[in-house]
Amino acid sequence: HTVDDGHNVGLTPGEVVYGHFDIQSKNEVIVNYYGSKKRDRSHLELWSQPTTETAPVQYDALVNISGLNFLIAHKIATKDSFSTIVGYGFDTFSQESKWYFCNWDQNYSHRNLTTFSDTAVPPAQALLSVSVSNNQSHIVRLFYDAQYPMSNKLRIDVLDPMRDSVTGNKPTSSQRFTIKWPARLESEYLLWLSADVNGDGIPDLVAYTSDKSNIEVSVIVFPGEKPTGGAASSLRLGEPVVSPITVPSEIGYLVTAEFMKPMYTARSSYAYPSSRNHKLSAGEDAMVTRDSSTNAAIMALFDNYGVVSARLVAPVAPGSLRYELKGQNPAIGGQRAVFVGERPADWMGLDKKRQIMGIVSL
């Protein structure tokens, strides 16, 4: 279905979030963000999910907001039956960040919108929703890049926004890590995700990076630490485990090349081959059963001389924080990369590598 309401002339489409954002209704909706190149005009649109027989219906009038860098779905309490839309953006002129927390009730006819400013931070590079326990979730905000005041550091803030409160933008914890892997620029981080990589019941933070030359690919895992001092729902991260992604020496010495331009990176799953031994660490083996799998794998599509190609990386074995290459396909059905639509490098006001659109990882 095509819908043209005339409200988006001169605006560029941005993030799209699917979910259930009404306190009472069970209907799931589509939230679309549109913004101008100058970031002086932007809004959210709320639509019902279309079917093969019905066109989408707009639930709410336009939600006018300042320019956003991130739009995510987040549960203030993980036991909630609904999520809250969280928008976050940095204004380069006022040097001020703005937060938007929005949900609805009465079948999306009544909007609950909380807005507040944050003047104490530089622009952020990533924003994630992380569930820690059955009744607690956090927003994780990351800072890095050459323009960050400490360009050799990566800062991770954990925030616990309170419902209907403007004090939730104060970090409950903030950690800094020295960057010892070949990725300091915002554009070199292709994916951030939260997953229980080693199966200890505590979420870990995972980054997939590709340096400016597209040659050095790495996976960095920040392991979640067990809480101490009775803080059962806190989130603390340990020193990162860095995995350079390489190929066996008998095959070659590079997993990628400068002309293999990243196109799309997404979380995926991987089923381990049965009855195979994997090295977790020196002197320790893990026997993998037929049903062993992980949902912390990463699928990366890239342009290989004009043809769409893919690679898959995943933990070496269940319980491991180290990643390795599990497979690479140099040409997916001969699909030409030139026919795939792209998000520009400045999409959502960020400095990223170009990314294709229209792919959903299932």
N, C-alpha and C positions, 0 to 999 in steps of 0.2 A: 504494500500500500504506500502511496505517496501523499504526504500532507504538507501543504504550503499555506501557512497562516500569515505570512507577510511580516512576522516579527523579527526575522533573522537576516534581513537584508543588510549586507555589509559586515556580518558577523561570521566568525569561523567556528565550526563545530569542535567541541572538546571532549572531555571524558563523558562516558555513558555508564551509569550504574543501575543495576537491576536489583530489586529486592522488595521487601515488605516493610513499609515505613509508617503504617497507620496503627495507632494504639489499639483500636477496636476491630477494624476491618482486616480480613485475611487476604485481600487482593494484593497481588504483586504488581509493581509498576516499573516504568522506565523513566529514569531521571536523566535529562540531557543538559549539558552545559554548552552555552554559546558565548563567545567573547570576541571583542574587537582586537585588531593588531596593536592598537595603541593602549589597550587594556583600560579604556575609559568608559566602556559600555559592555555589560555582560548580564546574563540572567540564566536561571534554571527553568526548564520546562518539565512538567509531570504528565506522563501519558500512560494509559492502560496498555497492556501487552496485546497486540493484534493477533488475530487468528486468521486462518485461510478464508473465513467468511465475514469477518468483521474488521473494520478499520479501527485504528487506535483512537481513543477518546481522551481529550485533555481534561485532567481532573481539576487542576488548580490554575489560577491566573499566573502570569509570569512572576517568578521570584527574583527581583532585582538585587544584584549583589555586585561587589567590587571584583576586579579581575582575580581569578583563582589560579593557583598552580597545581592544586590537588583537590580531588573530590572522591571520597571513599564512603562506604557503608560501615557503621560501627555500632556495636551494642554497648550501651552505657553499662549495663549488667548483662552478662551472658545468659542469664536465666530469662531475660526479656523475650517475649514472643515477636518483637518487632525490632528493627534497626533504626538508627538515626543517621541522616545524611550529614557528613562533616565536610565542610569546605575550608580551605586554608590558602591564603595568598599573600604575597609580599608586594608592596607598592614602592617602586624604586625612587619615586619623587618624595614621598613623605617619610621613607625609610621606616615604614610601619607595616606590621603583619596584621591580618584580620582573620578571625575565626567565625565560622557560621555553623550552628547546630540546628538542624531542622527535622521535625517529624510532623505527623498529622494525626487528627482524630475525626470522628464522624464521617467515615468513608472518604477521607481526603478532602473534606469540605472546610475543615478548620486547620489552619497552619500554626504550628508552634515553632517560632524562630527566635533563637538567641544569638546575638552578635556581640563580639568584643574585640578590642585591639590588643596587640602585643608589640611593644616598642623596644624590647630588650634583645632582639635576636636578629641575625643576618638572614638572607633568604635561605630556605631549607632546600635540600636536594631530594628528599624522599619522605613519605608519610605512609604508615602502615597501621592497621588494626590488628592487635595481637591478643588472643584469649589465653589466660593463664590458668584459670580454674573455673569451676562450675558457676561461680557468681562474680567473677572479676575479669575485666579485660582492660587493655591499655591502648593508648595511641603512642606509637613510636615515631619520633621525628629525627631525621639525620641531617648532619651538616658536614660538608667537605668541599672540595673544589679549590682551584688555585686562588680564587678571590676570597676564600675563607681566611680570617685573620691568622690562623695557624695552618698553613697549607699542607704541612706534613702530618696533620692530625685529622681524625674522623671523630665527630662528636655524636653521641646517641642520647637523646632525651626520652624519658618515659613520662607520659602525662596521663592523669586520671581525671578526665572531665566529669564534673558532677552535674546531674540533671538540673536544669533551670538555674545554673549558677554561672557567674562570669569569672569565677576564680579558678576554673579548671584548666587554665592555660599555664599554670605554674608547674614546672617539672617536679615530679616526686623524686626523680633521680636523674643524674646527668653523668655520663662516662665519656672519657676521651681515650682513644687508642692511636698509637703511632702507626702510620701507613707504611708497611714494609713490603707491599706488593705493588706491581706496576700499574696503578690506577689512582690518579689524584684528581683528574678532571671530572666534572659532572657528566660529560658525554661518554666517559669510559665505563660507567656503571649501567649495564643493560637491564638488570633485574634485581629487585629485592623481594624476598619472601620470608614468611615465618612458618616454620615447620619443626616438628619434633624429630630431628634427623637421627639421633642415636637411640630413640625409643625409651628415654628415661622419664617420660611424662612431663618434661619441662620444655617449653618452646625455645627453639634456637633461631637466630637470625642469619640469613644466607644471602650473599651477594654473588652475582655472576658478572665478571668484568672482562672487557676487551680493550687493550690499550689503543692509543691513537693510531698506530700502524696496523691494527687488526691482527697482529701476529701473536702477541702474548695473551692467552686466555687463562683466567684463573677463577676459582671458586673460593670464597672466603666464608667460613662458618664461625659465628660468634656463639659459643655454647651457652645456653641458659644455665645458671647456677641454682642449686638448691637453696631456698630461702633460709636465713638464719635469724635468730632472735625473735622467733614467733611471727615474723612477717610472712604469713603463709601465702599471700597473694602478690608479693613484690616481684619485680622482674629485674634481675641483675645478670650481666653477661660476662663471661670469662674471656681470657685472651684468645684472639682469633686463630683458627686453624686454616692455613693457606694451602690450597692444592693447585699447583700449576697443571694445566691440562695438556698432556703430552701424548705421543704415540709410541708404541714399542720401537726400539731401535732398529729391529729388523725390517720395519715398514718404512721408516723415515725419521726425521728429527723435528718436523713442524706439523702441528695439527691444522694449521690454517696459513693463509698467506695474505699479503696486503690487498690483493684484488678481490678476496672473499669478504665482501662488505656485509656486516650484520644487517638483517632485515626485520627480525622479530624474535623475541625471547619470551618464553612462558614456562610456568610451572607445569610439570608433567608427572607421570608415574612410570615405574619400571619394575618388572617382575624378574627376579634373579633366576638364572638357570638352576635346576635342581641338582643336588648331590655334587656341589662344587665347593672346594675349599678356598677361602679368601683370607689374605693376611690383614688382620686389623692392626697389629703392631708387632714388634719384635717378639717372637716366641709365642704368639697367640693366634690361633686359627679359629674361624667361625664356619661351621657346617651349615650350608644354606639348604633349607627344605623346599619342596616343590611349591609351597604356597607363600614363600617369602617375597615381599614386595616393598616398595617405598613410594610415598607420595611426595617426596622431596627431590625428585629428579627434575632436570631442566632441559627443555627442548629449545634449540637455537636454530633458526632458519637464516640462511645467508645467500647472497648473490654470488654464484660461482660462474664468472664470465657470462652473465646474462641469464643463467638458469637457476631456479630455486633449488637449494640444497639444504640439508639438515644434519644436525649432530645431536646426540643425547649424552648428557653426563649425569651421573648419579653417585651416591655413596658407594665406596668400594664394596661394602657388605653391610647387612643390617647391623646397627650398633656402631658403625664407623662414622667419624666426622670428616674423613678424607674423601674427596671426590675423584673420579677418573672418567675417561672417555669410555662409553659403552657401545657406541656405534656412530657411523657417519655415512650418509648417503650423498654422493656428489651430484645427483640429479634426480629430482622427484618427478617422474613421468614426463620429463622434458618440458615442464612448465616454465615459460619464459618470465623472468622477473619483471620485465618492462611492463607487463600487463596488470601488475598488481598495484592498487592505489597506495599512496604513502601519506603518513603524517609528517609534516615538515619538522626540521630540527628544532624550531622554536615553538613547537606545539605546547599549549598550556603555559606559555611564557618561560619554558625551561630551556636548557642548553643540552639537547640530547642528540644522539645519532638518529637519522631518519628511520622510521619504522613503518612497516606495512600495516594496513588496517583490514578488518573484516574476517579475522580468524579467531575462533573460539576453541580453547583447549578443553577437551572433555575427558 
